[in-house]
Amino acid sequence: MADKPFDNKVIAITGAGKGLGRAYAHYLAALGAKLVVNNRRHEGEETSSADQVVEEIVTAGGEASAEYSSVEEPAAGDKLLAAALENYGRIDCLIANAGVVENSSFRKQTLAQFRQVLEINLMGTVNVVHPVFRHLCEHGGGNIIVSTSAAGLFGEFGLPAYSTAKAGLIGLMRSLSLEGMPKKVWINAIAPYATTQMTASHLSSDVAAEFDPAHVASVVAWLAARTASGEILVAGGGKVARARMKISQPTVVPEMEGYEWQTLSASAIEVEYDSAGQHFKEFVVSLKPGEDT
């Protein structure tokens, strides 16, 4: 029997009891990966969603185990890593997928509500990435994929905390890609468009049918096998696109007073940088051409 692409690879996925996480787990298990399926237990559940996905994978001939931490717990990442090491002796990839959405304008939110969305989407990802990133750096490398959003790239009305959290994950991913590359730890971000419990009510039936989570799962699997790092891929409906933060060339403006917005808005936003440090150096050079920085 021919080897599968992820034979002997161990992949942990948060929020894998339903939606996109479940699709990722099934897709990667079919490619030979051993899965740690994370999803928190919900009150009143007879069988946890994580256990259900594990049973589905095992029934289909794959290998999987359940882990029940809630990602906003500071120790969630340590527990997830321990589960992978205890069950399979290693971890090769983390897909930090768990998250929640909101539906509120900023002026109608309490700060506690805003913080709760950040705790789950931003700090929940940090909690699981931190120990796994350290472990991979110390044990020969691996892959990490974080879940961002078009809302993090562009913002969206009614999603102020969600957009903030998802934009923060882009900054985290880009920074860790620089830190991880020398250790062969490759970290990227996926911005998915898919029909899930969070999105179904916002999509017409014909549009919803086009956005099967399996389309995103194939892109995530592709990323999990690559040595590329620092990428943001927007995926859904069988299509994929690269996304970047870009900036226009700086122009010298002695005083902003009297400077016309039309002049600034005409500047093409077409330049990209590998890091904030690289941009700052070039920005300084543009202000003082001919001088060393």
N, C-alpha and C positions, 0 to 999 in steps of 0.2 A: 504494500500500500504506500502510495506517495506521501511524503511529509507534507503537512499543512503549514502555511506561512507562520503561524504562531505556536507551533508545537513546542512544548516545554517552557513557554513564556507565561508568566503570572501577571495578571492585570487586575487591579482593584478599581472599582467604579462606584462612586457615591451617587445616591439618588437613583439606584438601579432597579428599584422595585416597580417602576412604571415608566411610561413615556419614553423619552429619548434614552435614558439610562438603561431601561429594559431592552430597547432595540440594540444598543451598543453591546450589551452583555450577550444577547443571542447571536449577534453577527460575529463577534470575536470568538465565542465558544465554538461556532461552526468552523472557524479557521484554526482551531486547535488550542486556543488559549485556555488556561486554567483561571477561573474567575473568583474574585472575592466580591460578592454582591452586597453592597451596603444600602440599607434603607432603614430609617428609624421605625420603631414599632409605633403604631397608632392605637390609641385607647379603643377598646371594644373589638379589635381585630381577632378573629379566631385563629387565623394563620397569617403571619406577617407577609407583606408583599415581597420582601427579600427571600423568604422561604419558598414562596410560590415560584419565583423566577429560578431559584436553584433547582427546584423539583422539575421544572420544564426543561432546563438545560441537561440535567442528569438523565431524564427520560429520553432525551434526544441523543444520548450517548456522550455528552460532554462532562466536564469536571467543574464543579462550582461549590462554594461554601458561602454561608450568609454571615453578615456582620451588621449589628443593629445600632451603632452609635448615631447620635444626632450631631451633625457637623458643627453646630454652634457650640458644642462642648469643647473646651480647650484641649482635652485629651483625646478627641476623636481620631486625630491622625495617628497618634501612638497606638491606639487600639486597632485601627485599620492595618497598620504596618505589622503589628504583632500577629494579627489573624493570618496575614499572608505568609509570614515566616513560620508560624506554627503549623499551618495546613500544607504548605508547599515548599518551605525552606528558602524562599526567595521572593523578590518582587521586581518586575521589569518595567512596569508602566502603571501610572495612576491617571485616571480620567476623573477630574473633579467636576462632576456634573450637577450635584445637588443644588437646588435653589428654589426660591419662591418669587412670585410676581406680586405686584400691587395694582390698585386701581383707584388712585386718589390724586387730586391736585395738591400741590405743596401747601397752599394756603389753608387747606382743609385738614391737613395731617397734624397730628401731635408729633413732637420730637421723639417720643417713645416709639411711635409707629415707624418713623423714619429709621431710627436706630435698629429696630428689629429686622428690617429688610437688609440693612447693612450687615448685621450680625450673621445672618444666614448666607447671603450671597457673596459678600466680600470676606468677612472674617471666617466664615465657615469654610471657604476655600483655603484661606491662609492656614487654618488649623490643620487641615489634612495634608496640604502641600509641604509644610515646614519639615516634619520629621521624615517624610518620604524623600524629599529633595536632598536632605542631609545624608540619608542612607544611600541613595543612589550615587551621590558624589564620592562616598567612602567605599563603595563596592562595585566600581567598574562602569557606572553609568546606567542610562535607561531613558525612558520617555515620560513626560507629563503633558497632559492636555487640560487646559482650563476652559470653562464655558463662559464666553462673553456674549455679546448681543449687538445687533444693529442699534439698539437703544444706547449702548455704551459708546458706540462710534459716533452716533448722530444726535442722541437725545430723543425723547418722545413725551408728548403731553400725557399727563396722568401717571407717569412712571418716574418721578424725580429721584427717589431713593434707589430704585432698580437701575436706572441709568447711571447714577453715581457709582454704585457698586460694580457694575459691569465695565465702566470706564476704568475704575481702579484696578480691575483684574488685568486690563491691557498693560497698565504701568507695571504691575507685578510681573507679568509674563515677560515683558521686554527686559526688565532688569535681571530676572533670573536666567534668561537666555544668555546674557553676557557672562554671568557668574558660572553658569553650568557648562558652557561649551568646552572649557579646558578640561573638565572632568567627564566629558562625553555624556552629559545630561542634556537632553534636547526637550525644550518646552515650547509649546505652541498654543494657540487659542482657536476655538471653533465658535462661530456665531451662527447658530442653527435657525433655520426656518422649517418648522415641522408642526403637524397636527398632533397636539397632546391635550391633556386635561386642562392645561393652563391657557391654551390658545384656541381650542375648538369652538368655543362660544363666540369668538370674534371672526370666524371664517365662514363663508358661504359653503354649502355642501360640495359644490363642484371644485372650489379652490382647495378645500380640506382634503379632497380625494387625491389631489396632486402632490401633497406634501407628507407622504408616508415617512415616518422617522427612519426607516431603513435606508432611505437615500442619504441621510446625514451619517448613519452608521458606517457606510462604506468609506466616506471621507475621513471619519475618525480613525478607522482601521488603517487607512493609508498613512495618516499622520503618525500613528503609533509605531509604524515600521520605518520611519524616516530619520535621517540624521540632520534634517533641516531644523532650524530653531529661530524663534522670534517671529513666526508667521501668524497672521490672523486670516483664517479662511471663513468666508461666508458660504454656507451650503444649505441646499434645500431643493426639492422638486427635481432632482437629477442634475442640478447645476452647481458650480462652485466658482468662487471669485476670491482673489486676494484683496485684502484691505490694508491700508497704511495710514499713519499719521503723516501729513505732508505740510510744507510751509513754503511761502513765497520767498523770493530773494529779498533781503533787506534793502531798503532805500534810506538814504541819509535825509533826516528831517530835523533841521535845527530847532524848530519850535512847532508843536502840534497845533497851536492856535492858528486858525486860518487855513489849515491843511484840509483839503476837500476829501470827503469819504469816497467820492467817485474815483479819485486818483488811487487811493489805497485798494479799493475793491477791484480795480482793474489789474492788480498784480496777480499773475498766474500762480496758483498754489500747486507747484509741480516738483518740489525738491524733497527728498526723503533722507533720513539719517539713521545710522545704526545705533546711536545712543545720544542721550542728552549732552554728554560731554563733547562728542564730536560736533554737534550743532553749535554748542557754546563757543568752541574754539573757532569755528568758521564764522560765526557771528561777530566775534571780536576782530577777526582778520578783516572782515568786510568793513568794519568801522575804522580800522587803522591799517590800511593796505601797506605792505612792505615791512611791517614790524613783526618780530617774533613774538609768540605767545607763550 
